[in-house]
């Protein structure tokens, strides 16, 4: 258990109490302190492990979502860039107002589509923050009792 959180001074203290038992004369007080320390250690580890796993799962999920959105955004941006380039070439060859209106209408539609894609991406990015609120509340509760 020591390698789980060696930085934690509390844990080091508990492990010291337990590891000192064999080096001291056996008496009720020493054994009682060691037993109490072990019980407290087991209790805190039992409460901490689910929170650590939840945090790990959340980070993994957030990273996956971020990468997926980055891929989608890159693909959308590349597609949008290609469409705008195409419209730019079309504008150079326009001779009348009807053709100009058609190209401008397509530019507006493509811009609207890009804007909707950005809005969807923002919405998806904000959703994990909302679901994380409950886990953050649990983490704070663990902190308040000295587990985190």
ZASEKOL-742883 format. One line per 4 residues: for each residue x, y, z of C-alpha. Coordinates in Angstrom, 1 decimal. Each point is the difference from the previous one (the first is absolute). Layout:
BEGIN
X:Y:Z | ...
***
This chain:
BEGIN
0.0:0.0:0.0 | 2.9:2.3:0.6 | 0.7:0.4:-3.7 | -3.6:1.2:-0.7
0.5:3.5:1.6 | 3.5:0.3:1.4 | -0.3:3.8:-0.1 | -2.8:-0.1:2.5
1.4:0.8:3.4 | -3.0:-1.4:1.8 | 0.5:-3.4:-1.7 | 3.7:0.0:0.8
-0.9:0.6:3.7 | -2.5:-2.9:0.0 | 2.5:-2.3:-1.6 | 2.7:1.0:2.4
-2.3:-0.9:3.0 | -0.7:-3.4:-1.5 | 3.6:-0.8:-1.1 | 1.3:1.0:3.5
-2.0:-2.7:1.7 | 2.5:-2.8:-0.5 | 2.9:2.2:1.2 | -1.7:0.9:3.3
-0.9:-2.2:3.0 | -3.5:-1.4:-0.5 | -2.6:1.7:2.2 | -3.7:0.8:-0.3
0.6:3.7:-0.7 | 2.4:-0.6:-2.9 | -2.3:-2.7:-1.5 | -3.0:2.2:0.4
1.7:2.9:-1.7 | 1.0:-2.2:-2.9 | -3.4:-1.6:-0.3 | -1.7:3.5:0.0
2.5:1.3:-2.6 | -0.7:-3.0:-2.3 | -3.7:0.3:0.4 | 0.1:3.7:-0.9
2.4:-0.7:-2.9 | -2.4:-2.6:-1.4 | -3.0:2.2:0.5 | 1.6:2.9:-1.8
1.4:-2.1:-2.8 | -3.5:-1.6:-0.5 | -1.5:3.4:-0.4 | 2.8:1.5:-2.1
0.3:-2.8:-2.6 | -3.5:0.5:-1.6 | 0.6:3.8:-0.2 | 3.4:-0.6:-1.7
-1.6:-2.4:-2.5 | -2.8:2.5:-0.7 | 2.6:2.7:-0.6 | 2.0:-2.2:-2.3
-3.1:-1.0:-1.9 | -1.1:3.7:-0.3 | 3.5:1.1:-1.3 | 0.0:-2.8:-2.5
-3.5:0.9:-1.2 | 0.9:3.7:-0.2 | 3.2:-0.8:-2.0 | -2.0:-2.2:-2.4
-2.7:2.6:-0.5 | 2.7:2.7:-0.5 | 1.8:-2.0:-2.6 | -3.2:-1.0:-1.8
-1.1:3.7:-0.1 | 3.5:1.0:-1.2 | -0.2:-2.5:-2.8 | -3.6:1.2:-0.9
1.0:3.6:0.1 | 3.1:-0.6:-2.1 | -2.0:-1.8:-2.6 | -2.7:2.6:0.0
2.5:2.8:-0.2 | 1.8:-1.6:-2.9 | -3.3:-0.6:-1.8 | -1.1:3.6:0.6
3.4:1.3:-1.2 | -0.3:-2.0:-3.2 | -3.5:1.3:-0.6 | 1.0:3.6:0.6
2.9:-0.5:-2.4 | -2.4:-1.3:-2.6 | -2.3:3.0:0.5 | 3.0:2.3:-0.4
0.7:-1.5:-3.4 | -3.7:0.2:-1.0 | -0.1:3.7:0.8 | 2.9:0.7:-2.3
-2.0:-1.4:-3.0 | -3.3:1.7:0.8 | -1.5:2.3:-2.7 | -3.5:0.7:1.2
-2.0:0.7:3.2 | -1.9:-3.3:0.0 | 3.2:-2.0:0.1 | 1.3:2.2:2.7
-3.2:-0.5:2.1 | 0.4:-3.7:-0.4 | 3.6:-0.1:1.2 | -0.8:2.4:2.9
-3.0:-2.2:1.0 | 2.3:-3.1:0.1 | 2.6:2.0:2.0 | -2.7:0.9:2.6
-1.2:-3.6:0.2 | 3.6:-1.3:0.5 | 0.6:2.6:2.6 | -3.2:-0.8:1.8
0.9:-3.7:0.0 | 3.5:0.8:1.4 | -1.6:2.1:2.7 | -2.4:-2.8:1.0
2.9:-2.4:0.2 | 1.9:2.3:2.3 | -3.2:0.4:2.2 | -0.4:-3.9:0.2
3.7:-0.3:0.9 | -0.4:2.6:2.8 | -3.1:-1.8:1.3 | 1.7:-3.3:0.1
3.1:1.5:1.8 | -2.2:1.5:2.7 | -1.9:-3.3:0.7 | 2.8:-1.8:1.8
0.4:3.0:2.3 | -3.6:-0.3:1.2 | 0.3:-3.8:0.6 | 3.3:0.7:1.8
-1.8:2.1:2.6 | -1.2:-3.0:2.0 | 3.5:-1.6:0.0 | 1.5:3.3:1.1
-2.5:0.1:2.9 | 1.1:-3.5:1.0 | 3.6:0.9:-0.2 | -0.6:3.1:2.3
-1.8:-2.2:2.5 | 3.0:-2.4:0.0 | 2.3:3.0:0.5 | -2.0:1.2:2.9
0.5:-3.2:1.9 | 3.7:-0.1:-0.9 | -0.1:-2.8:-2.6 | 1.0:2.0:-3.0
***
